[in-house]
Amino acid sequence: MKIRFYQPADLETLKSITVEAFHGVSIDEGIEREYGLINGHDWKWRKAGHVEADARREPEGIFIAEVDGEIAGYISTWHDPEAGIGYIPNMAFAPQYRGQGMGRQLLEHALQHFRNLNLTLAKIETLEQNDVGYHLYTSLGFREIVKQVHFVAPLTSTTDNK
C-alpha cells in the first residue's frame, strides 16, 4: 500500500467508496429510515456531500491509500491549530481492501500528520454499531469520552418529507 495526497480527480471515487462503506453506520441513513427522502435526496447523496465538504475544507488533509495504482481507501482530516485538535471526519475502504490492516496504517499516518502540525489531540467519531471502528480506534489510543444521541424533528405538521 502506498499513501499519497488527495487530488481533485479522486473525488468521485472517494464518494463512491464512502457511500458503500457507510451503509449501516450512517446517521443520515437512520434519518431516511424514519422520514424517507428529504428534499428529494437520499442519505447517499448527503454522505457523498460530506466528502465534498472535506475536500473543500482542507484538501491537503486527505490521504489516499493506493494498491497497484488503484484507490483502496482514504482518510480525511482537518485541524484547528488554535484549539490544538485534529479532526477525522471520514475514513473508508473499498470492500476488497478491508480487514488487511490498511485502515490502521492510514489512521497512523493521519495521527503523524497531526503530530507534525504540533496538535495536542485527535478526535474521531463512530456509531455504536461500528464494532470494527471502535476496536481500531481504541487500539490506537483513542478513548471513549461520551456517547451522543442524535434527535431529528420534522419541521412540518405532516409527513411532507416522505
Number of C-alpha atoms within 10 A of each C-alpha: 15 15 18 12 13 20 13 10 8 13 15 13 14 24 20 16 21 23 18 14 18 20 15 13 14 19 15 18 20 14 18 18 11 11 16 18 16 14 9 9 11 15 22 20 13 15 22 18 13 16 23 17 12 20 20 11 14 13 18 15 22 22 23 25 24 17 13 8 9 12 20 25 26 27 23 25 27 20 20 11 13 7 10 14 17 25 19 20 16 19 24 23 23 17 12 8 17 14 11 9 10 20 22 16 15 22 21 13 15 23 21 13 16 23 14 9 15 13 19 12 15 18 15 16 15 17 15 11 11 13 11 10 18 17 11 15 19 11 11 12 9 15 12 11 6 5 9 9 5 6 6 8 7 10 9 8 6 8 10 13 14 13
